Each structure stands twice: as C-alpha cells, then as structure tokens.
Amino acid sequence: MNANETLGAREEFLTFRLGQEEYAIDILQVREIRAHEPVTRIADAADFVMGVINLRGVIVPILDLRMKFKLPRGVDASTVVIILSIEERLTGVVVDAVSDVMSLLPEQIRPAPQLHGSIDSSFIRGIAPVEGRMLIVADIAALLLAPGLEPEALAA
C-alpha cells in the first residue's frame, strides 16, 4: 500500500472532553461548534434534554452529554455546543471542551471491551490509544437515533 492509499483509508474525528474522558466522533457529522448559550427549556423533557435553540430559523434540540452519560451537570467557560447533522436532522450536544481534529486509521480503533456501566456500550465504536491518550470513539449517530431520542420523544 502506498502513502496515498494509507491517507485515503484514514477517517477524521473531532475529539472532545466529558469529565476526565476524551471522546472522538466522525467529523463528517459535525456541522459547527458554538459557544454555550442559554436554551429554551421544554416542559417534561428528559433530564439530559437542556432545551432548544433557534439556529438561523431552525429549532434545534440541545442535549447535555454529561447528563446522558450520568455525569454531574457542569458548565464553565470551555463548555461548547457541537451542532451535529444526523440523517438530515440537526441536534446540539453540550460537551466540556473540544480538543482537536484527528485522523485515525481503521486499525488504530480497537474493539471496546464489554462494560457494565452507565453508558450503553452499543454507542461505542471502539477505543483508540493515541499519543498516550485513550480516545473513546463514539457512534454518535447510534446514540442520537436511539429509541427515546427521536424529536417527538424528547418532550415526553
């Protein structure tokens, strides 16, 4: 395999922090990164649904990934909202901080061990040990399209 074939096989990921962990998501699903801003709350929404924002005329639900992953809620100066486009639907996810953009070869992503914890491991695509860090490569589409996260269920 030559250098061009190796580069073609790489995938690009946006990395971000939640608590002490670093996650990576497919950059092709990222529409934009925004500063954290106030949201309009939705009555009776699930705990991890912060509310909605008006993004250039589109109403976008904002989900708190800290709450979704059963971490304590927390917002500070580095908190950001990643606007994702999944199946032509915009959703914002609140994360502690965005780290960087990283290219990974498929063989760098190792299968995730089966864990019995607070996050459903079906949302984890794998683990990538990179530069002394352990990146949790998340399948953000599977997480956001999980039962109970469709738009009509977010307010239930």
N, C-alpha and C positions, 0 to 999 in steps of 0.2 A: 504494500500500500504506500503510495507517495504522500507527500505533505499535503497536497490539495485534497486528497481523499480523506485524510485524517481531519482536516479542518471542516470538511463538509459533514462529517459524522457528529461533530460537536453540537451540543444544544446550549442555548443561552438561558441563564436563570437570573432572576432578581433575588437577592438574598436580603432577609430582614430578621430582626430580633423580636422575640417574645420572651420576656423574662430572661433567663440565663441561656436559652436555646437559640440557635440560628437556623432558620428555615430557608429553603430555596423553592421558587415557583417558576414555571415556564414564563419567560419574558414576553412571549407572543400573546399571552392573555392579559398583560398589563396595558391599560390604556393611558393612565397618567398617575402621578404621585402628587398629592396635595397636602398642604398643612392641615392639621386637625382643626376643625371648626365646629361651632355649635350645630346641633341637628334638631329637627322637629320630632319629638317623641311620638310614638304610636301607642295608643292605649292597648293594654293587654298583650303587648308584644312579648316574645320570648326574652329571657334575661340578656342574651347576647346580641339582641337587636337594639342598637342605640337609637335608631330612628331613621329619618330620611333627609336628604338634601336636594335642592334644586340645582342641577348641574346643566347650565345652559339650556334650560327648558325641559330637561328630563328629570323625573323624580327617581332618585337612586337610593335604595336601602343601604344603610351603613351598619355593618356587623362588627362587633368587638371580638377579635380572635382571642384575646386574653380570656374573656368570659367563656367563649366557645370551648377553649382548651382547659377550662376550670382553673384558671389563674386569677388572682385578685385583680379587680379593675384598677387601672392606673393610667393617668395621663400626665405627661410632662412636656417640656419644650421640644424634645426629639420625637414625640408621637406624631405619626403621619397616617394618612388615609391612602391606601392603594386602590385606585379605581380599576376594576377588572372587567373585561368583556368576555363572558362565557355564554356560548350559544346565543349570541346577539343580545344578551341581557347584561346591563351594567349593574354591578354591585360594588360597594366600597367595603374594604376591610381595614380596621384600625389595628396598627401594629406599633410596637415600641419605637422602632427606628429602622430605616432602610440602610443596609450595609453597602452592597455594591452589585455589579453585574458580573457574572462569572460564566465562563464556558466550561462545560464538562463533557467528557467522552462517555458514551453509554457504559463502558466497563468501569468507570470511576464510581458509578452508582451501584452500591451493593444492596442486596435484598435486606429489608428491615426485619429484625427479629420479631417474633410474635410476642407482644407485650400485653399484659393485663393491667391497664392503667386508665387514665382519664380520657385519652383520645382513642378513637376507633382506628386501629392500625390499617384499615382499608383505605384511609386517606393518605397513607404514607407510601410513596412510590419507592423509596429506598433511603439509604444513608450514604453520604459521600464524604469520606475522610480527605480533606484538602488543606494543605499548608498548616497542619497542626490543629485544624478545626474539624468538628463533626457537623456537617450540614444535614439537616433532615429535609429530604426532597419530598415536598408535599404535592399531592394531586389535588390542587385547589379546585379544579372543576368537579371532581367527585365529592369534595367537601361541600361546595356550594350548591350542588344539584342533589344532595342527599334528601331523602324524604323529610318533610317538615321545613325545608328551606325554600320551597317554591313561593313565589310572591304572595299568593293567596293565603299561605300558611304563616307567613311572618307576623301577621297581626293577630293570629289565633292564640 
